[in-house]
Amino acid sequence: MPALNRVQLIGRLGKDPESKYTPTGKKVVHFSIAVSQRWKAAGENRESTEWVNIEAWDRLGEVCQEYLKKGSLVYVEGRLKTDKYEDQNGETRYYTKVVAQVVQFLSDSRAGDKLMDEVNGIEEEDLEPTEVP
């Protein structure tokens, strides 16, 4: 039976990314984004915001930490992953996050575009002259 685990989000970072290292030395970066939805109900403007936890590994994580900051507008594509842990009272808690596979910076600054192309496997030399941003 086929399955699909894919998430696409556009939102703004709630705070600067934070990094950690695994016991084996791999770098992992965490940040959260606010994804808002706006609509009009009974003539009144309404808004709802969902906070989504994002995890980026290796080079993608390094680039995110270097170029993203609180308030940055970002596109994230990845897969859902749920981890469990025990809280201070010994109760099992669940934590759902998106493991990023693609991150694209949408804020005004284009400083990270070349690095993001490198992370996503596209080198400027591989593009036709009309495709170079």
C-alpha positions as CSV (number, residue, x, y, z in Angstrom):
1,M,0.0,0.0,0.0
2,P,1.5,3.4,-1.0
3,A,2.1,6.0,1.7
4,L,3.0,9.7,1.7
5,N,4.6,11.8,4.5
6,R,5.2,15.3,3.1
7,V,4.6,18.7,4.6
8,Q,4.9,22.1,2.9
9,L,4.8,25.2,5.0
10,I,5.4,29.0,4.7
11,G,5.8,30.9,7.9
12,R,7.9,33.2,10.1
13,L,10.5,32.1,12.6
14,G,9.4,32.7,16.2
15,K,13.0,33.0,17.5
16,D,16.6,32.4,16.2
17,P,17.5,28.8,15.4
18,E,19.3,26.8,18.0
19,S,21.8,24.0,17.3
20,K,22.9,20.9,19.2
21,Y,25.2,18.0,18.4
22,T,24.3,14.3,18.7
23,P,26.6,12.0,20.6
24,T,28.1,10.9,17.3
25,G,28.9,14.5,16.4
26,K,26.1,15.3,13.9
27,K,24.7,18.8,14.0
28,V,21.0,19.4,14.3
29,V,19.3,22.8,14.3
30,H,15.8,23.5,15.7
31,F,13.5,26.4,15.1
32,S,9.8,27.0,15.1
33,I,7.7,28.8,12.5
34,A,4.3,30.5,12.9
35,V,1.9,29.6,10.1
36,S,-1.1,32.0,10.0
37,Q,-4.5,31.7,8.3
38,R,-6.8,34.7,7.8
39,W,-10.5,34.8,6.9
40,K,-13.5,36.9,7.3
41,A,-16.5,35.7,9.4
42,A,-19.7,37.6,9.9
43,G,-17.9,40.7,8.5
44,E,-15.1,40.5,11.0
45,N,-11.5,39.7,10.2
46,R,-10.3,36.5,12.0
47,E,-6.8,35.0,12.3
48,S,-5.5,31.7,13.6
49,T,-1.8,30.8,14.0
50,E,-0.3,27.4,14.3
51,W,3.3,27.0,15.7
52,V,5.3,24.2,14.0
53,N,8.6,22.8,15.2
54,I,11.2,22.3,12.5
55,E,14.4,20.2,12.7
56,A,17.2,20.5,10.1
57,W,20.3,18.3,9.9
58,D,23.9,18.6,8.7
59,R,24.6,21.3,6.0
60,L,21.0,22.3,5.7
61,G,20.9,23.0,9.4
62,E,24.2,25.0,9.3
63,V,22.8,27.2,6.5
64,C,19.6,27.7,8.4
65,Q,21.4,28.7,11.6
66,E,23.7,31.1,9.7
67,Y,21.1,32.9,7.6
68,L,17.7,32.6,9.4
69,K,16.7,34.8,12.4
70,K,13.6,35.6,14.3
71,G,11.0,37.0,11.9
72,S,12.5,35.5,8.8
73,L,9.9,34.3,6.2
74,V,10.7,30.8,5.1
75,Y,9.4,27.9,3.0
76,V,9.9,24.5,4.6
77,E,9.3,21.1,2.9
78,G,9.9,17.9,4.8
79,R,8.3,15.0,6.6
80,L,6.4,14.6,9.9
81,K,8.1,12.8,12.8
82,T,6.8,12.2,16.3
83,D,9.1,11.5,19.2
84,K,8.2,10.5,22.7
85,Y,9.8,11.4,26.0
86,E,9.0,11.2,29.7
87,D,8.2,14.4,31.6
88,Q,9.2,15.2,35.2
89,N,6.2,13.2,36.5
90,G,7.2,10.1,34.6
91,E,4.3,10.5,32.1
92,T,4.9,9.8,28.4
93,R,4.6,12.8,26.2
94,Y,4.6,13.1,22.4
95,Y,6.2,15.8,20.3
96,T,5.5,16.2,16.6
97,K,8.0,18.1,14.3
98,V,8.8,18.5,10.7
99,V,12.2,17.1,9.6
100,A,13.2,19.6,6.9
101,Q,14.4,18.4,3.5
102,V,14.2,21.7,1.7
103,V,14.3,25.2,3.1
104,Q,14.0,28.3,1.0
105,F,14.4,31.8,2.3
106,L,11.6,34.1,1.4
107,S,12.6,37.2,3.3
108,D,14.0,40.3,1.4
109,S,17.6,39.3,1.9
110,R,19.0,37.1,-0.9
111,A,22.3,36.5,0.9
112,G,21.6,32.8,1.3
113,D,20.2,31.9,-2.1
114,K,23.5,30.6,-3.5
115,L,24.2,28.5,-0.4
116,M,20.6,27.1,-0.5
117,D,21.1,26.2,-4.2
118,E,24.2,24.3,-3.1
119,V,22.4,22.6,-0.3
120,N,19.6,21.6,-2.6
121,G,22.0,20.2,-5.2
122,I,21.9,23.0,-7.8
123,E,25.1,24.7,-8.7
124,E,25.0,28.0,-10.6
125,E,27.1,26.5,-13.3
126,D,24.4,23.9,-14.0
127,L,21.8,26.6,-14.8
128,E,21.3,28.2,-18.2
129,P,22.1,31.9,-18.3
130,T,18.4,32.8,-18.4
131,E,17.8,30.7,-15.2
132,V,20.5,32.4,-13.0
133,P,18.7,34.7,-10.5
